[in-house]
Amino acid sequence: MNATPGNALGQYRTVTAYGAASGDRLQLVLRLMEGALERITTARGHMARGEVAAKGEAIGKAIGLIDGLRTALDHERGGEIAGNLAALYDYLMRRLLEANLNDDERRLVEVAGLLDEIREAWTTITRSQGQPAATARS
């Protein structure tokens, strides 16, 4: 299975990866993404101020939220797309761990960019399903 970030993002056009049928499930996925992005932003601030413990806590929470996205995937209904997203989420979690261990803001920026791209696609999906999108990030 080809699990490069670009490939998984390109396939993120279906809700079947999460088995999402209800608006509640669609909104939950969006909220998990939003929460992870907020924690990454918080971690960047802590990193810039040299607040090691707070940075690690924020990154840990972001990893937990992304892991929640990974475990919510419906591999039976989502097939290859769910598999590719699982691999992408694993990659994002590894990059966050590396960012924490190496105090590397570039990795935080990379993860935030990829996750924001997924979130944008998910927002489009929820709107096309007639669901209101979660609060928009600036």
DSSP file (Angstrom, degrees, kcal/mol; ACC not computed):
  #  RESIDUE AA STRUCTURE BP1 BP2  ACC     N-H-->O    O-->H-N    N-H-->O    O-->H-N    TCO  KAPPA ALPHA  PHI   PSI    X-CA   Y-CA   Z-CA
    1    1 A M              0   0    0      0, 0.0     2,-0.8     0, 0.0    79,-0.0   0.000 360.0 360.0 360.0 129.7    0.0    0.0    0.0
    2    2 A N        +     0   0    0      1,-0.1    82,-0.0     5,-0.0     0, 0.0  -0.734 360.0 174.0 -83.2 111.0    1.4    3.4   -1.0
    3    3 A A        +     0   0    0     -2,-0.8    -1,-0.1     4,-0.1     3,-0.0  -0.118  18.6 143.9-115.9  35.8    1.1    5.5    2.2
    4    4 A T     >  -     0   0    0      1,-0.1     4,-2.3     4,-0.0     5,-0.3  -0.439  60.6-115.7 -70.8 151.5    2.8    8.7    1.3
    5    5 A P  H  > S+     0   0    0      0, 0.0     4,-2.5     0, 0.0     5,-0.2   0.907 114.7  50.7 -54.8 -44.3    1.2   11.8    2.8
    6    6 A G  H  > S+     0   0    0      1,-0.2     4,-2.3     2,-0.2     5,-0.1   0.890 110.3  49.4 -62.3 -39.9    0.3   13.2   -0.6
    7    7 A N  H  > S+     0   0    0      2,-0.2     4,-1.4     1,-0.2    -1,-0.2   0.927 112.2  46.8 -65.5 -45.2   -1.3   10.0   -1.8
    8    8 A A  H  < S+     0   0    0     -4,-2.3     4,-0.4     1,-0.2     3,-0.2   0.905 113.3  49.4 -64.5 -40.4   -3.4    9.7    1.4
    9    9 A L  H >< S+     0   0    0     -4,-2.5     3,-1.2    -5,-0.3    -1,-0.2   0.898 107.8  54.5 -65.0 -38.8   -4.4   13.4    1.2
   10   10 A G  H 3< S+     0   0    0     -4,-2.3    -1,-0.2     1,-0.3    -2,-0.2   0.794 109.7  47.5 -64.9 -27.3   -5.4   12.9   -2.5
   11   11 A Q  T 3< S+     0   0    0     -4,-1.4     2,-2.6    -3,-0.2     3,-0.4   0.458  80.0 104.7 -91.5  -1.4   -7.7   10.0   -1.5
   12   12 A Y    <   +     0   0    0     -3,-1.2    -1,-0.2    -4,-0.4    -3,-0.1  -0.295  46.7 105.7 -79.5  57.8   -9.3   11.9    1.3
   13   13 A R        +     0   0    0     -2,-2.6     2,-0.4   112,-0.0    -1,-0.2   0.242  64.9  67.5-118.4  10.1  -12.5   12.5   -0.7
   14   14 A T    >   -     0   0    0     -3,-0.4     3,-0.6     1,-0.1     4,-0.1  -0.978  62.5-147.2-136.2 145.6  -14.8   10.0    1.0
   15   15 A V  G >>>S+     0   0    0     -2,-0.4     5,-1.9     1,-0.2     3,-1.5   0.531  85.1  88.9 -84.7  -5.8  -16.4    9.7    4.4
   16   16 A T  G >45S+     0   0    0      1,-0.3     3,-0.5     2,-0.2    -1,-0.2   0.750  70.6  74.1 -65.2 -21.6  -16.2    5.9    4.2
   17   17 A A  G <45S+     0   0    0     -3,-0.6    57,-3.1     1,-0.3    61,-0.3   0.817 110.6  29.7 -60.5 -28.3  -12.8    6.0    5.7
   18   18 A Y  G <45S-     0   0    0     -3,-1.5    -1,-0.3    55,-0.3    -2,-0.2   0.393 106.5-122.0-107.3   0.0  -14.5    6.7    9.0
   19   19 A G  T <<5 +     0   0    0     -4,-0.5     2,-0.6    -3,-0.5    -3,-0.2   0.834  50.1 176.7  61.6  29.2  -17.7    5.0    8.3
   20   20 A A      < +     0   0    0     -5,-1.9    -1,-0.2     1,-0.2    -5,-0.1  -0.550  23.1 143.8 -77.6 115.7  -19.3    8.4    8.9
   21   21 A A        +     0   0    0     -2,-0.6     2,-0.3    -3,-0.2    -1,-0.2   0.608  56.4  63.9-117.9 -27.8  -23.0    8.3    8.4
   22   22 A S  S  > S-     0   0    0      1,-0.1     4,-1.9     0, 0.0     3,-0.1  -0.686  78.6-125.4-103.6 155.2  -24.2   10.7   11.0
   23   23 A G  H  > S+     0   0    0     -2,-0.3     4,-2.6     1,-0.2     5,-0.2   0.836 110.4  60.6 -61.6 -34.0  -23.5   14.4   11.5
   24   24 A D  H  > S+     0   0    0      1,-0.2     4,-2.2     2,-0.2    -1,-0.2   0.918 105.7  46.1 -61.4 -43.3  -22.3   13.7   15.0
   25   25 A R  H  > S+     0   0    0      2,-0.2     4,-2.1     1,-0.2    -1,-0.2   0.902 111.8  51.6 -67.6 -40.1  -19.5   11.5   13.7
   26   26 A L  H  X S+     0   0    0     -4,-1.9     4,-1.8     1,-0.2    -2,-0.2   0.931 112.3  46.4 -59.7 -45.5  -18.6   14.0   11.0
   27   27 A Q  H  X S+     0   0    0     -4,-2.6     4,-2.6     1,-0.2    -2,-0.2   0.862 108.2  56.3 -67.0 -36.2  -18.4   16.8   13.6
   28   28 A L  H  X S+     0   0    0     -4,-2.2     4,-2.3     2,-0.2    -1,-0.2   0.925 106.5  49.5 -61.8 -45.0  -16.3   14.6   16.0
   29   29 A V  H  X S+     0   0    0     -4,-2.1     4,-2.0     1,-0.2    -1,-0.2   0.922 112.0  48.8 -60.6 -44.5  -13.7   14.0   13.3
   30   30 A L  H  X S+     0   0    0     -4,-1.8     4,-2.7     1,-0.2    -1,-0.2   0.908 110.4  51.0 -61.9 -41.8  -13.5   17.7   12.7
   31   31 A R  H  X S+     0   0    0     -4,-2.6     4,-2.7     1,-0.2    -1,-0.2   0.879 107.9  52.2 -65.6 -37.8  -13.2   18.5   16.4
   32   32 A L  H  X S+     0   0    0     -4,-2.3     4,-2.2     2,-0.2    -1,-0.2   0.919 111.9  46.6 -62.9 -42.7  -10.4   16.1   16.8
   33   33 A M  H  X S+     0   0    0     -4,-2.0     4,-2.5     2,-0.2    -2,-0.2   0.936 113.0  48.8 -64.1 -46.4   -8.5   17.7   13.9
   34   34 A E  H  X S+     0   0    0     -4,-2.7     4,-2.5     1,-0.2    -2,-0.2   0.918 111.1  50.8 -59.1 -44.6   -9.2   21.2   15.3
   35   35 A G  H  X S+     0   0    0     -4,-2.7     4,-2.3     1,-0.2    -1,-0.2   0.908 110.0  49.1 -61.6 -42.6   -8.0   20.1   18.7
   36   36 A A  H  X S+     0   0    0     -4,-2.2     4,-2.1     1,-0.2    -1,-0.2   0.918 111.4  49.6 -63.5 -43.3   -4.8   18.6   17.4
   37   37 A L  H  X S+     0   0    0     -4,-2.5     4,-2.1     1,-0.2    -2,-0.2   0.897 110.3  50.6 -63.1 -40.0   -4.1   21.8   15.4
   38   38 A E  H  X S+     0   0    0     -4,-2.5     4,-2.4     1,-0.2    -1,-0.2   0.910 110.0  50.0 -63.7 -41.6   -4.7   24.0   18.4
   39   39 A R  H  X S+     0   0    0     -4,-2.3     4,-2.6     2,-0.2    -2,-0.2   0.864 109.2  51.9 -66.3 -35.4   -2.3   21.9   20.5
   40   40 A I  H  X S+     0   0    0     -4,-2.1     4,-2.2     2,-0.2    -1,-0.2   0.917 109.9  48.9 -66.3 -42.3    0.4   22.1   17.9
   41   41 A T  H  X S+     0   0    0     -4,-2.1     4,-1.7     2,-0.2    -2,-0.2   0.922 112.3  48.9 -61.5 -43.6    0.0   25.9   17.8
   42   42 A T  H  X S+     0   0    0     -4,-2.4     4,-2.3     1,-0.2    -2,-0.2   0.915 109.2  52.6 -61.2 -43.6    0.3   25.9   21.6
   43   43 A A  H  X S+     0   0    0     -4,-2.6     4,-2.8     1,-0.2    -1,-0.2   0.877 105.2  55.1 -61.5 -38.5    3.4   23.7   21.5
   44   44 A R  H  X S+     0   0    0     -4,-2.2     4,-2.4     2,-0.2    -1,-0.2   0.908 108.3  48.9 -61.8 -41.2    5.0   26.1   19.1
   45   45 A G  H  X S+     0   0    0     -4,-1.7     4,-1.6     2,-0.2    -2,-0.2   0.928 112.6  47.0 -63.6 -45.1    4.5   28.9   21.5
   46   46 A H  H  <>S+     0   0    0     -4,-2.3     5,-2.8     1,-0.2     4,-0.5   0.891 111.5  52.2 -63.0 -39.1    5.9   26.9   24.4
   47   47 A M  H ><5S+     0   0    0     -4,-2.8     3,-1.2     1,-0.2    -2,-0.2   0.929 107.6  51.2 -62.4 -45.1    8.9   25.9   22.3
   48   48 A A  H 3<5S+     0   0    0     -4,-2.4    -1,-0.2     1,-0.3    -2,-0.2   0.829 113.2  45.8 -62.3 -31.9    9.6   29.5   21.4
   49   49 A R  T 3<5S-     0   0    0     -4,-1.6    -1,-0.3    -5,-0.2    -2,-0.2   0.439 114.1-116.2 -91.2  -0.4    9.6   30.4   25.1
   50   50 A G  T < 5 +     0   0    0     -3,-1.2     2,-1.4    -4,-0.5    -3,-0.2   0.761  61.8 151.5  73.0  24.8   11.7   27.4   26.1
   51   51 A E     >< +     0   0    0     -5,-2.8     4,-2.5     1,-0.2    -1,-0.2  -0.670  17.2 176.5 -91.1  84.0    8.9   25.9   28.2
   52   52 A V  H  > S+     0   0    0     -2,-1.4     4,-2.5     1,-0.2    -1,-0.2   0.900  72.3  45.5 -61.7 -49.0   10.0   22.3   27.8
   53   53 A A  H  > S+     0   0    0      1,-0.2     4,-2.2     2,-0.2    -1,-0.2   0.926 115.8  46.0 -64.1 -44.8    7.4   20.6   30.0
   54   54 A A  H  > S+     0   0    0      2,-0.2     4,-2.5     1,-0.2    -1,-0.2   0.886 112.2  52.3 -65.5 -38.5    4.4   22.6   28.7
   55   55 A K  H  X S+     0   0    0     -4,-2.5     4,-2.6     1,-0.2     5,-0.2   0.944 110.3  48.0 -60.2 -48.2    5.7   22.0   25.1
   56   56 A G  H  X S+     0   0    0     -4,-2.5     4,-2.4     1,-0.2    -2,-0.2   0.871 111.2  50.9 -62.0 -38.0    5.8   18.2   25.8
   57   57 A E  H  X S+     0   0    0     -4,-2.2     4,-2.1     2,-0.2    -1,-0.2   0.924 111.3  47.1 -65.8 -44.3    2.4   18.2   27.3
   58   58 A A  H  X S+     0   0    0     -4,-2.5     4,-2.2     2,-0.2    -2,-0.2   0.911 113.9  47.6 -64.6 -42.0    0.8   20.1   24.3
   59   59 A I  H  X S+     0   0    0     -4,-2.6     4,-2.7     2,-0.2    -1,-0.2   0.908 109.9  53.6 -65.6 -40.8    2.6   17.7   21.8
   60   60 A G  H  X S+     0   0    0     -4,-2.4     4,-2.1    -5,-0.2    -2,-0.2   0.894 109.1  48.4 -59.4 -40.7    1.4   14.7   23.8
   61   61 A K  H  X S+     0   0    0     -4,-2.1     4,-2.2     2,-0.2    -1,-0.2   0.897 110.4  51.3 -66.9 -39.4   -2.2   15.9   23.6
   62   62 A A  H  X S+     0   0    0     -4,-2.2     4,-2.5     2,-0.2     5,-0.2   0.919 109.7  50.2 -62.3 -42.9   -1.8   16.5   19.9
   63   63 A I  H  X S+     0   0    0     -4,-2.7     4,-2.6     1,-0.2    -1,-0.2   0.915 109.6  51.6 -60.9 -42.4   -0.5   13.0   19.5
   64   64 A G  H  X S+     0   0    0     -4,-2.1     4,-1.7     2,-0.2    -1,-0.2   0.890 110.3  48.1 -61.7 -40.3   -3.4   11.6   21.5
   65   65 A L  H  X S+     0   0    0     -4,-2.2     4,-1.7     2,-0.2    -1,-0.2   0.903 112.4  48.0 -68.4 -40.9   -5.9   13.5   19.3
   66   66 A I  H  X S+     0   0    0     -4,-2.5     4,-2.3     1,-0.2    -2,-0.2   0.887 109.5  53.6 -66.8 -37.3   -4.3   12.3   16.1
   67   67 A D  H  X S+     0   0    0     -4,-2.6     4,-2.8     1,-0.2    -1,-0.2   0.872 104.8  55.9 -62.8 -35.2   -4.3    8.7   17.5
   68   68 A G  H  X S+     0   0    0     -4,-1.7     4,-1.3     2,-0.2    -2,-0.2   0.893 107.0  49.1 -61.3 -40.2   -8.0    9.2   18.1
   69   69 A L  H  X S+     0   0    0     -4,-1.7     4,-0.5     2,-0.2    -2,-0.2   0.917 112.0  49.3 -62.9 -43.0   -8.4   10.0   14.4
   70   70 A R  H >< S+     0   0    0     -4,-2.3     3,-1.0     1,-0.2    -2,-0.2   0.923 112.1  46.2 -63.5 -45.3   -6.4    6.9   13.5
   71   71 A T  H 3< S+     0   0    0     -4,-2.8    -1,-0.2     1,-0.2    -2,-0.2   0.722 105.5  61.8 -73.4 -19.2   -8.4    4.6   15.8
   72   72 A A  H 3< S+     0   0    0     -4,-1.3    -1,-0.2    -5,-0.2    -2,-0.2   0.604  78.4 114.3 -80.0 -11.3  -11.7    6.0   14.5
   73   73 A L    <<  -     0   0    0     -3,-1.0     2,-0.9    -4,-0.5   -55,-0.3  -0.328  65.2-138.6 -62.4 140.5  -11.0    4.8   11.0
   74   74 A D     >  -     0   0    0    -57,-3.1     4,-3.3   -58,-0.2     5,-0.3  -0.826  21.6-178.7-101.4  94.1  -13.3    2.1    9.7
   75   75 A H  H  > S+     0   0    0     -2,-0.9     4,-1.3     1,-0.2    -1,-0.2   0.795  78.4  56.7 -67.6 -28.0  -10.9   -0.2    7.8
   76   76 A E  H  4 S+     0   0    0      2,-0.2    -1,-0.2     1,-0.2   -59,-0.1   0.954 121.4  25.7 -68.0 -49.2  -13.7   -2.5    6.7
   77   77 A R  H  4 S+     0   0    0      1,-0.1    -2,-0.2   -61,-0.1    -1,-0.2   0.803 124.9  50.6 -83.5 -30.6  -15.7    0.2    5.0
   78   78 A G  H >X S+     0   0    0     -4,-3.3     3,-1.2   -61,-0.3     4,-1.1   0.675  79.3 173.5 -86.3 -17.9  -12.8    2.6    4.2
   79   79 A G  H 3X  -     0   0    0     -4,-1.3     4,-2.0    -5,-0.3    -1,-0.2  -0.156  67.0  -2.4  53.2-132.5  -10.5    0.0    2.6
   80   80 A E  H 3> S+     0   0    0      1,-0.2     4,-2.8     2,-0.2    -1,-0.3   0.842 133.7  57.3 -62.4 -36.4   -7.3    1.3    1.1
   81   81 A I  H <> S+     0   0    0     -3,-1.2     4,-2.5     2,-0.2    -1,-0.2   0.936 107.8  47.0 -62.3 -45.6   -8.2    4.9    1.9
   82   82 A A  H  X S+     0   0    0     -4,-1.1     4,-2.5     1,-0.2    -1,-0.2   0.901 112.3  51.2 -62.3 -40.2   -8.5    4.1    5.6
   83   83 A G  H  X S+     0   0    0     -4,-2.0     4,-2.1     2,-0.2    -2,-0.2   0.910 110.7  47.7 -62.8 -42.6   -5.2    2.2    5.5
   84   84 A N  H  X S+     0   0    0     -4,-2.8     4,-2.2     2,-0.2    -2,-0.2   0.892 112.2  49.3 -66.2 -39.5   -3.5    5.2    3.8
   85   85 A L  H  X S+     0   0    0     -4,-2.5     4,-3.0     2,-0.2     5,-0.2   0.896 108.5  53.6 -66.6 -38.6   -4.9    7.6    6.4
   86   86 A A  H  X S+     0   0    0     -4,-2.5     4,-2.3     1,-0.2    -2,-0.2   0.923 110.4  47.5 -59.8 -43.4   -3.8    5.3    9.2
   87   87 A A  H  X S+     0   0    0     -4,-2.1     4,-2.3     2,-0.2    -1,-0.2   0.894 111.9  50.2 -64.9 -39.5   -0.3    5.4    7.8
   88   88 A L  H  X S+     0   0    0     -4,-2.2     4,-2.7     2,-0.2    -2,-0.2   0.931 110.2  49.2 -64.2 -45.1   -0.4    9.2    7.4
   89   89 A Y  H  X S+     0   0    0     -4,-3.0     4,-2.5     2,-0.2    -2,-0.2   0.892 110.0  51.9 -62.7 -38.7   -1.6    9.6   11.0
   90   90 A D  H  X S+     0   0    0     -4,-2.3     4,-2.4    -5,-0.2    -1,-0.2   0.925 110.2  49.5 -60.1 -43.8    1.2    7.3   12.2
   91   91 A Y  H  X S+     0   0    0     -4,-2.3     4,-2.6     1,-0.2    -2,-0.2   0.929 110.3  49.9 -60.3 -46.5    3.6    9.5   10.2
   92   92 A L  H  X S+     0   0    0     -4,-2.7     4,-2.1     1,-0.2    -1,-0.2   0.907 110.6  49.6 -61.4 -42.1    2.2   12.6   11.8
   93   93 A M  H  X S+     0   0    0     -4,-2.5     4,-2.2     2,-0.2    -1,-0.2   0.903 110.9  49.9 -65.0 -40.0    2.5   11.2   15.3
   94   94 A R  H  X S+     0   0    0     -4,-2.4     4,-2.6     1,-0.2    -2,-0.2   0.919 110.0  50.7 -62.5 -43.0    6.1   10.2   14.7
   95   95 A R  H  X S+     0   0    0     -4,-2.6     4,-2.5     1,-0.2    -2,-0.2   0.881 109.5  50.8 -64.5 -37.2    7.0   13.6   13.4
   96   96 A L  H  X S+     0   0    0     -4,-2.1     4,-2.3     2,-0.2    -1,-0.2   0.913 109.9  49.7 -65.5 -41.7    5.4   15.2   16.5
   97   97 A L  H  X S+     0   0    0     -4,-2.2     4,-2.7     2,-0.2    -2,-0.2   0.925 112.1  48.1 -61.4 -44.4    7.5   12.9   18.7
   98   98 A E  H  X S+     0   0    0     -4,-2.6     4,-2.6     1,-0.2    -2,-0.2   0.893 109.4  53.4 -62.6 -40.2   10.6   13.9   16.8
   99   99 A A  H  X>S+     0   0    0     -4,-2.5     5,-1.8     2,-0.2     4,-0.8   0.911 111.9  45.6 -60.7 -42.0    9.7   17.6   17.1
  100  100 A N  H ><5S+     0   0    0     -4,-2.3     3,-0.5     3,-0.2    -2,-0.2   0.945 115.5  44.8 -66.4 -48.4    9.4   17.2   20.8
  101  101 A L  H 3<5S+     0   0    0     -4,-2.7    -2,-0.2     1,-0.2    -1,-0.2   0.857 124.0  34.4 -65.1 -36.4   12.6   15.2   21.2
  102  102 A N  H 3<5S-     0   0    0     -4,-2.6    -1,-0.2    -5,-0.2    -2,-0.2   0.367 101.9-124.5-102.0   3.2   14.7   17.5   18.9
  103  103 A D  T <<5 +     0   0    0     -4,-0.8     2,-0.7    -3,-0.5    -3,-0.2   0.942  54.0 163.0  50.9  51.7   13.0   20.8   19.8
  104  104 A D    >>< -     0   0    0     -5,-1.8     4,-1.1    -6,-0.2     3,-0.6  -0.866  29.7-175.9-112.9 102.3   12.3   21.2   16.1
  105  105 A E  H 3> S+     0   0    0     -2,-0.7     4,-2.5     1,-0.2     5,-0.2   0.815  81.3  68.4 -65.3 -31.0    9.6   23.7   15.1
  106  106 A R  H 3> S+     0   0    0      1,-0.2     4,-2.3     2,-0.2    -1,-0.2   0.871  99.0  50.4 -57.9 -37.1    9.9   22.8   11.4
  107  107 A R  H <> S+     0   0    0     -3,-0.6     4,-2.5     2,-0.2    -1,-0.2   0.873 108.7  51.4 -70.3 -35.7    8.4   19.4   12.2
  108  108 A L  H  X S+     0   0    0     -4,-1.1     4,-2.6     2,-0.2    -2,-0.2   0.922 110.8  48.6 -63.3 -42.7    5.5   21.0   14.0
  109  109 A V  H  X S+     0   0    0     -4,-2.5     4,-2.4     2,-0.2    -2,-0.2   0.904 110.8  51.3 -63.3 -41.8    4.9   23.3   11.0
  110  110 A E  H  X S+     0   0    0     -4,-2.3     4,-2.3    -5,-0.2     5,-0.2   0.943 112.4  45.0 -60.3 -49.0    5.0   20.3    8.7
  111  111 A V  H  X S+     0   0    0     -4,-2.5     4,-2.9     1,-0.2     5,-0.3   0.920 112.7  51.0 -63.4 -44.0    2.5   18.3   10.8
  112  112 A A  H  X S+     0   0    0     -4,-2.6     4,-2.5     1,-0.2    -1,-0.2   0.903 110.2  50.6 -60.9 -40.7    0.2   21.3   11.1
  113  113 A G  H  X S+     0   0    0     -4,-2.4     4,-1.8     2,-0.2    -1,-0.2   0.926 113.5  43.6 -63.3 -45.6    0.3   21.9    7.4
  114  114 A L  H  X S+     0   0    0     -4,-2.3     4,-2.0     2,-0.2    -2,-0.2   0.925 116.1  47.2 -65.7 -44.4   -0.6   18.3    6.5
  115  115 A L  H  X S+     0   0    0     -4,-2.9     4,-2.6     1,-0.2    -2,-0.2   0.870 110.5  52.6 -66.7 -36.0   -3.3   18.1    9.2
  116  116 A D  H  X S+     0   0    0     -4,-2.5     4,-2.5    -5,-0.3    -1,-0.2   0.874 107.1  52.9 -66.5 -36.4   -4.7   21.4    8.1
  117  117 A E  H  X S+     0   0    0     -4,-1.8     4,-1.9     2,-0.2    -2,-0.2   0.913 111.2  46.1 -64.0 -41.9   -4.9   20.2    4.5
  118  118 A I  H  X S+     0   0    0     -4,-2.0     4,-2.7     2,-0.2    -2,-0.2   0.923 111.6  52.4 -64.2 -44.1   -6.8   17.1    5.7
  119  119 A R  H  X S+     0   0    0     -4,-2.6     4,-2.8     1,-0.2    -2,-0.2   0.897 107.2  52.0 -60.3 -42.0   -9.1   19.3    7.9
  120  120 A E  H  X S+     0   0    0     -4,-2.5     4,-2.0     2,-0.2    -1,-0.2   0.918 111.1  47.3 -60.6 -43.9   -9.9   21.5    4.9
  121  121 A A  H  X S+     0   0    0     -4,-1.9     4,-2.1     1,-0.2    -2,-0.2   0.917 112.9  49.1 -63.9 -42.4  -10.9   18.5    2.8
  122  122 A W  H  X S+     0   0    0     -4,-2.7     4,-2.8     2,-0.2    -2,-0.2   0.891 108.2  53.9 -64.6 -39.3  -13.0   17.2    5.7
  123  123 A T  H  X S+     0   0    0     -4,-2.8     4,-2.2     1,-0.2    -1,-0.2   0.908 108.7  49.6 -60.4 -42.1  -14.7   20.6    6.1
  124  124 A T  H  X S+     0   0    0     -4,-2.0     4,-2.2     2,-0.2    -1,-0.2   0.902 110.9  50.3 -62.1 -41.7  -15.6   20.4    2.4
  125  125 A I  H  X S+     0   0    0     -4,-2.1     4,-1.4     2,-0.2    -2,-0.2   0.935 110.0  48.9 -62.9 -46.7  -17.0   16.9    2.9
  126  126 A T  H  <>S+     0   0    0     -4,-2.8     5,-3.0     1,-0.2    -1,-0.2   0.891 111.6  49.7 -64.0 -37.8  -19.1   17.9    5.9
  127  127 A R  H ><5S+     0   0    0     -4,-2.2     3,-1.5     1,-0.2    -1,-0.2   0.894 108.8  51.9 -66.3 -38.4  -20.5   20.9    4.0
  128  128 A S  H 3<5S+     0   0    0     -4,-2.2    -1,-0.2     1,-0.3    -2,-0.2   0.750 106.7  54.9 -70.3 -21.2  -21.3   18.7    1.0
  129  129 A Q  T 3<5S-     0   0    0     -4,-1.4    -1,-0.3    -5,-0.2    -2,-0.2   0.380 123.4-107.7 -87.9   3.2  -23.2   16.4    3.4
  130  130 A G  T < 5S+     0   0    0     -3,-1.5    -3,-0.2     1,-0.3    -2,-0.1   0.678  77.3 133.7  80.3  17.9  -25.2   19.4    4.6
  131  131 A Q      < -     0   0    0     -5,-3.0    -1,-0.3    -6,-0.2     2,-0.2  -0.773  61.1-113.2 -99.9 144.4  -23.4   19.6    7.9
  132  132 A P        -     0   0    0      0, 0.0     2,-0.1     0, 0.0    -5,-0.0  -0.532  36.3-119.0 -70.0 142.5  -22.1   22.8    9.5
  133  133 A A        -     0   0    0     -2,-0.2     3,-0.1     1,-0.1  -106,-0.1  -0.476  28.7-104.9 -78.2 153.7  -18.4   22.9    9.6
  134  134 A A        -     0   0    0      1,-0.2    -1,-0.1    -2,-0.1  -107,-0.0  -0.178  66.9 -53.0 -66.2 172.1  -16.7   23.2   13.0
  135  135 A T        -     0   0    0      1,-0.1    -1,-0.2  -104,-0.0     2,-0.2  -0.211  67.5-117.2 -52.3 132.5  -15.2   26.5   13.9
  136  136 A A        -     0   0    0     -3,-0.1     2,-0.3     1,-0.1    -1,-0.1  -0.474  20.2-131.5 -76.9 141.9  -12.9   27.6   11.2
  137  137 A R              0   0    0     -2,-0.2    -1,-0.1     1,-0.1  -103,-0.0  -0.626 360.0 360.0 -86.6 150.4   -9.1   28.1   11.8
  138  138 A S              0   0    0     -2,-0.3    -1,-0.1     0, 0.0    -2,-0.0   0.436 360.0 360.0 -96.3 360.0   -7.5   31.3   10.7
